[in-house]
């Protein structure tokens, strides 16, 4: 498939699967940004944005979508990665001293990789955003929900993506690397765990 026919982006919509064909919206800021993987925003992408927005998921076509993806990786590497390993809510992942210390280092590494890719992510901005939005959250991340059901997680597209890009660009990401390996160990041994 030509890259200009592939749409990439990210959404801030959060949900909890409550049963077959039933997902409960657990988010407060439902906003989506998309763009073609290659080339300019096309009329088809604009039409997709309009359709999603009319359905209640506010969507914007923007060349900033790749930066938005890395902003979301700052969040997901913390809430999904640390949350899944510890089985804690997004808000509990933020708690000082231990969770907050991990979050600082994870976000520092994600920003370093994004900046090496030529994207502009400011560490302090992303860190402050994370604590402001997620400290009060009682939401369990998608990886956490998957682990509870002994399902495969999206570790490869979240923490794994940061680890692979860090290796490719020569940016050390030791915190994300440890979390990546721990998640894989957990999901490869669901049936072997004590609880």
C-alpha positions in Angstrom: 0.0 0.0 0.0 1.5 3.4 -0.9 2.4 5.4 2.2 0.2 8.3 1.1 -2.8 6.0 1.5 -1.9 5.0 5.1 -3.2 7.2 7.9 -1.2 7.7 11.1 -2.1 9.6 14.2 -3.2 9.3 17.8 -6.2 9.8 19.9 -6.7 10.8 23.5 -9.9 8.8 23.8 -9.8 6.3 26.7 -12.1 3.4 27.1 -12.7 0.3 29.1 -13.9 -2.9 27.4 -16.9 -4.1 29.5 -17.9 -7.0 27.3 -18.3 -8.1 23.7 -19.2 -5.0 21.6 -19.4 -2.8 24.7 -16.8 -0.2 25.4 -17.3 2.5 28.1 -15.8 5.9 27.5 -13.6 6.6 30.5 -11.8 9.7 29.1 -12.5 13.4 29.4 -10.5 14.9 26.5 -11.5 13.0 23.4 -9.2 14.5 20.7 -7.7 12.8 17.6 -4.9 14.0 15.2 -4.2 12.2 11.9 -2.3 12.6 8.7 -1.1 10.5 5.8 2.1 8.6 6.5 3.7 10.4 3.5 2.7 13.5 1.6 0.2 16.3 2.3 -3.3 16.1 4.0 -5.7 14.9 1.2 -9.4 15.6 0.8 -10.1 11.9 1.8 -8.3 12.5 5.1 -10.3 15.7 5.6 -13.5 13.7 5.0 -12.4 11.1 7.5 -11.9 13.9 10.1 -15.3 15.3 9.4 -17.0 11.9 9.8 -15.2 11.1 13.1 -16.0 14.6 14.4 -19.6 14.2 13.5 -19.7 10.9 15.4 -18.4 12.7 18.5 -14.7 12.0 18.3 -13.2 15.5 17.5 -10.5 14.8 14.8 -8.1 17.1 13.1 -5.8 16.6 10.1 -2.4 18.0 10.9 1.2 17.6 9.9 1.9 17.7 13.7 0.4 14.1 14.0 3.8 12.5 14.3 4.8 14.8 17.1 1.5 14.0 18.8 2.3 10.3 18.5 5.5 10.9 20.4 3.8 13.1 23.0 1.4 10.2 23.6 4.3 7.8 23.8 5.5 9.9 26.8 2.2 9.2 28.4 1.7 5.5 27.4 5.3 4.4 28.2 4.5 5.5 31.8 0.8 4.6 32.2 0.8 1.4 30.2 4.3 0.2 31.0 4.7 1.0 34.6 0.9 0.6 35.2 0.9 -2.9 33.7 3.9 -4.1 35.7 2.7 -2.7 39.0 -1.1 -3.2 38.3 -1.7 0.4 39.4 -4.0 3.1 38.0 -2.6 5.9 35.8 -2.8 8.2 38.9 -1.0 5.8 41.2 1.8 5.6 38.6 2.4 9.3 39.3 2.8 9.0 43.0 6.0 10.2 44.6 8.6 9.2 45.3 8.9 6.0 43.3 6.4 6.4 40.5 7.3 10.0 39.9 11.0 9.1 39.7 10.3 6.5 37.1 8.0 8.8 35.1 10.7 11.5 35.0 13.3 9.2 33.5 10.9 7.4 31.0 9.7 10.8 29.6 13.3 12.1 29.5 14.2 9.1 27.3 11.1 9.4 25.0 11.8 13.1 24.4 15.5 12.4 23.6 14.5 9.9 21.0 11.8 12.1 19.5 14.2 15.0 19.3 16.8 12.8 17.6 14.2 12.1 15.0 13.9 15.8 14.4 10.6 16.3 16.3 10.4 19.1 18.9 9.4 17.7 22.3 10.3 19.8 25.4 10.9 17.6 28.4 9.6 20.0 31.0 6.4 20.6 29.0 5.7 16.9 28.5 6.5 16.1 32.1 4.3 18.8 33.5 1.5 17.8 31.1 1.7 14.2 32.3 1.5 15.0 36.0 -1.3 17.6 35.5 -3.5 15.3 33.5 -2.8 11.8 34.9 -2.2 12.5 38.7 -6.0 12.5 39.3 -6.8 9.6 37.0 -8.4 6.4 38.3 -8.2 4.8 34.8 -6.4 1.5 34.3 -4.3 1.6 31.1 -5.1 -0.7 28.2 -2.0 -2.8 28.9 -3.1 -3.2 32.4 -6.6 -4.3 31.3 -5.0 -6.8 28.8 -2.7 -8.2 31.5 -5.6 -8.8 33.8 -7.3 -10.9 31.1 -3.9 -12.6 30.2 -4.0 -11.1 26.7 -1.1 -10.0 24.6 -0.3 -6.3 25.1 0.6 -3.5 22.7 4.2 -3.3 24.2 5.8 -3.6 20.8 4.0 -0.5 19.5 4.6 1.6 22.7 7.7 0.9 24.7 9.1 -1.4 22.0 8.9 1.5 19.5 10.9 3.8 21.7 13.5 1.0 22.3 13.9 0.3 18.6 14.1 3.9 17.6 16.6 4.6 20.4 18.8 1.8 19.2 18.5 2.9 15.5 19.4 6.5 16.4 22.1 5.7 19.0 20.0 7.2 21.9 20.3 5.2 25.2 17.0 4.3 26.7 17.8 2.1 29.7 14.5 2.7 31.6 12.3 2.0 28.7 14.5 -1.1 27.8 14.0 -2.6 31.3 10.3 -2.0 31.2 10.1 -3.5 27.7 11.8 -6.7 28.8 9.7 -6.9 32.0 6.4 -6.6 30.2 7.4 -9.3 27.7 8.5 -11.6 30.5 5.1 -11.0 32.3 3.0 -11.6 29.2 5.0 -14.6 28.1 4.4 -16.3 31.5 0.8 -15.4 32.5 0.0 -19.0 33.4 3.2 -19.3 35.5 2.6 -16.4 37.8 1.6 -16.8 41.5 -1.2 -14.3 41.2 
